[in-house]
């Protein structure tokens, strides 16, 4: 298992089991989201380097402070965000399917 601290660690760890320790975001940015039947709860996670990712969990997170989330990194893809754009580039984000989580004391 790999400890992830910033967004640039994601590409090399795609589809691997990773651990991230951070706080649930207070400010939610715009993201691509996906429906994952096995992980119906969605939260936003702020990373140390200023990036934010979407995480999916099997049950609702109750942590008020830091959270240790362990799971598999996935890549969610979509077409360009602007529907009026004539460019049809794919857009993607890294996200986390959380298999287990626990609250961490600060």
Residue frames as a rotation matrix with the C-alpha (Angstrom) as fourth column:
UNK 1
0.584 0.812 0.000 0.00
0.812 -0.584 0.000 0.00
0.000 0.000 -1.000 0.00
UNK 2
-0.458 -0.728 0.510 1.26
0.757 -0.620 -0.206 3.47
0.466 0.292 0.835 -0.93
UNK 3
0.038 0.402 -0.915 0.76
0.722 -0.644 -0.253 6.65
-0.691 -0.651 -0.315 1.13
UNK 4
-0.077 0.036 0.996 -0.39
0.871 -0.485 0.085 9.46
0.486 0.874 0.006 -1.16
UNK 5
-0.248 -0.040 -0.968 0.20
0.719 -0.677 -0.157 13.09
-0.649 -0.735 0.196 -0.20
UNK 6
-0.319 0.144 -0.937 -0.30
-0.394 -0.919 -0.007 14.99
-0.862 0.367 0.350 -3.45
UNK 7
0.629 0.755 -0.185 -2.08
-0.412 0.122 -0.903 14.84
-0.659 0.644 0.388 -6.79
UNK 8
0.306 -0.581 -0.754 1.08
-0.935 -0.033 -0.354 14.15
0.180 0.813 -0.553 -8.78
UNK 9
-0.672 -0.474 0.569 1.46
-0.612 0.788 -0.066 10.75
-0.417 -0.393 -0.819 -7.04
UNK 10
0.188 0.924 0.333 -1.79
-0.543 0.380 -0.749 9.53
-0.818 -0.040 0.574 -8.62
UNK 11
0.516 0.062 -0.855 -0.74
-0.848 0.179 -0.499 8.60
0.122 0.982 0.145 -12.17
UNK 12
-0.434 -0.803 -0.408 1.93
-0.685 0.589 -0.430 6.15
0.585 0.093 -0.805 -10.97
UNK 13
-0.941 0.092 0.327 -0.51
-0.212 0.592 -0.777 4.54
-0.265 -0.800 -0.537 -8.51
UNK 14
-0.226 0.896 -0.383 -3.63
-0.970 -0.170 0.174 4.25
0.090 0.411 0.907 -10.67
UNK 15
0.487 0.615 -0.620 -5.71
-0.516 0.775 0.365 1.15
0.705 0.142 0.695 -9.80
UNK 16
-0.467 -0.657 -0.592 -3.44
0.249 0.545 -0.801 0.40
0.848 -0.521 -0.091 -6.84
UNK 17
0.588 0.587 -0.557 -4.42
0.694 -0.012 0.720 0.34
0.416 -0.810 -0.414 -3.18
UNK 18
-0.427 -0.699 0.574 -3.41
0.292 -0.707 -0.644 3.60
0.856 -0.107 0.506 -1.53
UNK 19
0.149 0.420 -0.895 -3.84
0.988 -0.104 0.116 5.45
-0.044 -0.902 -0.430 1.76
UNK 20
-0.345 -0.169 0.923 -4.57
0.302 -0.951 -0.061 9.16
0.889 0.258 0.379 2.05
UNK 21
-0.115 0.283 -0.952 -4.79
0.986 -0.084 -0.144 11.05
-0.120 -0.955 -0.270 5.36
UNK 22
-0.885 -0.073 0.460 -6.52
0.195 -0.955 0.223 14.42
0.423 0.287 0.859 5.03
UNK 23
-0.663 0.714 -0.224 -9.67
0.006 -0.294 -0.956 16.35
-0.749 -0.635 0.191 5.96
UNK 24
-0.036 0.766 0.642 -13.02
0.976 0.164 -0.141 16.32
-0.213 0.621 -0.754 4.24
UNK 25
-0.787 -0.313 0.532 -13.26
0.502 -0.826 0.256 19.53
0.359 0.468 0.807 2.21
UNK 26
-0.375 0.646 -0.664 -15.31
0.489 -0.471 -0.734 22.42
-0.787 -0.601 -0.140 3.57
UNK 27
0.013 0.300 -0.954 -15.43
-0.674 -0.702 -0.230 24.15
-0.739 0.646 0.193 0.18
UNK 28
0.138 0.122 0.983 -16.61
0.419 0.892 -0.169 21.96
-0.898 0.435 0.072 -2.70
UNK 29
-0.560 -0.396 -0.728 -15.18
-0.519 -0.517 0.681 22.51
-0.646 0.759 0.084 -6.16
UNK 30
0.555 0.724 -0.410 -16.77
-0.768 0.258 -0.586 21.43
-0.318 0.640 0.699 -9.42
UNK 31
-0.592 -0.733 0.335 -15.83
-0.569 0.675 0.470 17.85
-0.570 0.088 -0.817 -10.35
UNK 32
-0.240 0.449 -0.861 -16.84
-0.626 0.606 0.491 15.03
0.742 0.657 0.135 -12.63
UNK 33
-0.355 0.145 0.924 -18.78
-0.812 0.442 -0.381 12.58
-0.464 -0.885 -0.039 -10.52
UNK 34
-0.588 0.125 -0.799 -19.77
-0.443 0.776 0.448 8.99
0.676 0.618 -0.401 -11.07
UNK 35
0.447 0.716 0.536 -22.35
-0.889 0.290 0.354 6.67
0.098 -0.635 0.766 -9.58
UNK 36
-0.615 -0.634 -0.468 -20.69
-0.481 0.772 -0.415 3.71
0.625 -0.030 -0.780 -7.89
UNK 37
0.350 0.910 -0.222 -23.37
-0.363 0.350 0.864 1.31
0.864 -0.222 0.452 -6.65
UNK 38
0.321 -0.291 -0.901 -21.05
0.689 0.724 0.011 -0.37
0.650 -0.625 0.433 -4.15
UNK 39
-0.596 -0.567 -0.569 -19.88
0.793 -0.526 -0.306 3.02
-0.126 -0.633 0.763 -2.79
UNK 40
0.144 0.831 0.537 -22.99
0.898 -0.338 0.282 5.27
0.416 0.441 -0.795 -2.70
UNK 41
0.781 0.113 -0.615 -21.58
0.460 -0.769 0.444 8.07
-0.422 -0.630 -0.652 -0.48
UNK 42
0.271 -0.654 0.706 -19.54
0.773 -0.290 -0.565 10.83
0.574 0.699 0.427 -2.08
UNK 43
0.751 -0.144 -0.645 -17.26
0.389 -0.693 0.607 13.36
-0.534 -0.707 -0.464 -0.36
UNK 44
0.754 -0.553 0.356 -14.59
0.062 -0.479 -0.876 15.81
0.654 0.682 -0.327 -1.40
UNK 45
0.681 -0.628 -0.378 -11.06
0.670 0.325 0.667 15.49
-0.296 -0.707 0.642 -0.05
UNK 46
0.889 -0.457 -0.013 -8.50
-0.440 -0.846 -0.302 18.32
0.127 0.274 -0.953 0.08
UNK 47
0.638 -0.750 -0.176 -4.92
0.702 0.660 -0.268 17.23
0.317 0.047 0.947 -0.62
UNK 48
0.296 -0.619 -0.728 -1.76
0.683 -0.395 0.614 18.80
-0.667 -0.679 0.306 0.84
UNK 49
-0.680 -0.702 0.211 -0.76
0.621 -0.397 0.676 20.38
-0.391 0.591 0.706 -2.48
UNK 50
-0.653 0.466 -0.596 -4.00
-0.398 -0.882 -0.254 22.35
-0.644 0.071 0.761 -2.95
UNK 51
-0.740 0.433 -0.514 -5.77
-0.388 0.349 0.853 19.84
0.549 0.831 -0.090 -5.18
UNK 52
-0.295 0.723 0.625 -9.11
-0.773 0.204 -0.601 18.26
-0.562 -0.660 0.498 -4.36
UNK 53
-0.878 0.060 -0.474 -10.48
-0.278 0.743 0.608 14.84
0.389 0.666 -0.636 -5.28
UNK 54
0.213 0.966 0.148 -13.79
-0.910 0.141 0.389 13.03
0.355 -0.218 0.909 -5.00
UNK 55
-0.909 -0.412 0.057 -13.90
-0.403 0.837 -0.371 9.97
0.105 -0.360 -0.927 -2.76
UNK 56
0.096 0.936 -0.339 -16.63
-0.672 0.312 0.671 7.31
0.734 0.164 0.659 -2.70
UNK 57
-0.820 -0.357 0.447 -17.42
-0.571 0.462 -0.679 5.31
0.036 -0.812 -0.583 0.44
UNK 58
-0.650 0.561 -0.512 -19.67
0.314 0.813 0.491 2.39
0.692 0.158 -0.705 1.37
UNK 59
0.234 0.712 -0.662 -21.04
0.959 -0.057 0.278 4.22
0.160 -0.700 -0.696 4.42
UNK 60
0.768 0.160 0.619 -21.37
0.173 -0.984 0.040 7.80
0.616 0.076 -0.784 5.59
UNK 61
-0.293 -0.944 -0.151 -18.22
0.592 -0.055 -0.804 9.41
0.751 -0.325 0.575 7.01
UNK 62
0.748 0.618 -0.242 -18.59
0.530 -0.339 0.777 10.76
0.398 -0.710 -0.581 10.54
UNK 63
-0.114 -0.894 -0.432 -15.12
0.991 -0.131 0.008 12.29
-0.064 -0.428 0.902 11.08
UNK 64
0.901 0.371 -0.227 -14.92
0.380 -0.925 0.000 15.96
-0.210 -0.086 -0.974 12.04
UNK 65
0.403 -0.848 -0.344 -11.13
-0.546 -0.525 0.653 16.24
-0.734 -0.075 -0.675 11.74
UNK 66
-0.400 -0.665 -0.630 -8.61
-0.910 0.206 0.360 14.17
-0.110 0.718 -0.688 9.76
UNK 67
0.717 0.629 0.300 -9.61
-0.515 0.768 -0.380 10.98
-0.470 0.118 0.875 8.02
UNK 68
-0.574 -0.815 0.075 -7.46
-0.568 0.463 0.681 8.05
-0.590 0.348 -0.729 6.91
UNK 69
0.600 0.783 -0.166 -8.97
-0.617 0.321 -0.719 6.61
-0.509 0.533 0.676 3.72
UNK 70
-0.585 -0.741 0.331 -7.70
-0.366 0.605 0.707 3.41
-0.724 0.293 -0.625 2.12
UNK 71
0.502 0.790 0.352 -8.83
0.019 0.398 -0.917 2.23
-0.865 0.467 0.185 -1.29
UNK 72
-0.116 -0.469 0.876 -8.24
0.859 0.395 0.325 2.02
-0.498 0.790 0.357 -5.01
UNK 73
-0.404 -0.104 -0.909 -7.38
-0.232 -0.949 0.211 5.01
-0.885 0.296 0.360 -7.21
UNK 74
0.085 0.479 0.874 -9.55
0.845 0.430 -0.318 5.29
-0.528 0.765 -0.369 -10.30
UNK 75
-0.918 -0.270 -0.290 -9.65
0.054 -0.811 0.583 7.62
-0.393 0.519 0.759 -13.29
UNK 76
0.092 0.988 0.125 -13.06
0.629 0.039 -0.776 9.06
-0.772 0.150 -0.618 -14.24
UNK 77
-0.875 -0.470 0.118 -13.28
0.350 -0.446 0.823 10.41
-0.334 0.762 0.555 -17.78
UNK 78
0.319 0.940 -0.124 -15.69
0.515 -0.282 -0.809 12.67
-0.795 0.194 -0.574 -19.63
UNK 79
0.159 -0.215 0.964 -15.77
0.905 -0.359 -0.229 14.84
0.395 0.908 0.138 -22.73
UNK 80
-0.778 -0.499 0.383 -14.73
0.375 -0.856 -0.355 18.48
0.505 -0.133 0.853 -22.50
UNK 81
-0.597 0.525 -0.606 -16.70
0.668 -0.092 -0.738 20.35
-0.444 -0.846 -0.296 -19.82
UNK 82
-0.486 0.406 -0.774 -17.93
-0.387 -0.894 -0.226 23.14
-0.784 0.190 0.591 -22.14
UNK 83
-0.001 0.549 0.836 -20.74
0.542 0.703 -0.461 21.75
-0.840 0.453 -0.299 -24.35
UNK 84
0.886 0.332 -0.324 -20.40
-0.040 -0.642 -0.766 24.73
-0.462 0.691 -0.555 -26.75
UNK 85
0.008 -0.977 -0.212 -16.74
-0.619 -0.172 0.766 23.96
-0.785 0.125 -0.607 -27.39
UNK 86
0.753 0.185 -0.631 -15.81
-0.646 0.386 -0.658 22.50
0.121 0.904 0.410 -30.77
UNK 87
-0.393 -0.906 -0.156 -12.92
-0.776 0.417 -0.473 20.68
0.493 -0.065 -0.867 -29.14
UNK 88
0.686 0.698 -0.208 -13.77
-0.522 0.670 0.528 17.11
0.507 -0.253 0.824 -28.20
UNK 89
-0.438 -0.891 -0.117 -10.83
-0.434 0.324 -0.841 16.37
0.787 -0.317 -0.529 -25.94
UNK 90
0.382 0.488 -0.785 -11.38
0.475 0.625 0.620 13.97
0.793 -0.610 0.007 -23.10
UNK 91
-0.035 -0.290 0.956 -11.18
-0.727 -0.649 -0.224 15.32
0.685 -0.704 -0.188 -19.58
UNK 92
0.255 0.126 -0.959 -10.34
0.367 0.904 0.217 13.15
0.894 -0.407 0.184 -16.58
UNK 93
0.219 -0.208 0.953 -9.97
-0.863 -0.497 0.090 13.25
0.455 -0.843 -0.289 -12.82
UNK 94
-0.626 -0.408 -0.665 -8.43
0.039 0.835 -0.549 10.87
0.779 -0.369 -0.507 -10.33
UNK 95
0.216 0.731 0.647 -10.81
-0.826 -0.217 0.521 9.69
0.521 -0.647 0.557 -7.62
UNK 96
-0.813 -0.571 0.116 -10.75
-0.516 0.614 -0.597 7.18
0.270 -0.545 -0.794 -4.78
UNK 97
0.326 0.823 -0.465 -12.98
-0.319 0.559 0.765 4.16
0.890 -0.101 0.445 -4.11
UNK 98
-0.362 -0.477 0.801 -12.63
-0.872 -0.130 -0.472 3.88
0.329 -0.869 -0.369 -0.33
UNK 99
-0.056 0.277 -0.959 -12.68
0.041 0.961 0.275 0.34
0.998 -0.024 -0.065 1.06
UNK 100
0.302 0.157 -0.940 -12.01
0.924 0.194 0.330 1.42
0.234 -0.968 -0.087 4.65
UNK 101
-0.055 -0.304 0.951 -11.68
0.010 -0.953 -0.304 4.64
0.998 -0.007 0.056 6.60
UNK 102
0.243 0.149 -0.959 -11.10
0.947 0.177 0.267 5.78
0.209 -0.973 -0.098 10.15
UNK 103
0.914 0.089 0.396 -10.98
0.000 -0.976 0.217 9.07
0.406 -0.199 -0.892 12.01
UNK 104
0.029 -0.969 -0.244 -7.48
0.817 0.164 -0.553 10.28
0.576 -0.183 0.797 12.93
UNK 105
0.694 0.139 -0.707 -6.71
0.623 -0.609 0.491 12.53
-0.362 -0.781 -0.509 15.88
UNK 106
0.840 -0.355 0.410 -4.93
0.039 -0.714 -0.699 15.74
0.541 0.604 -0.586 14.91
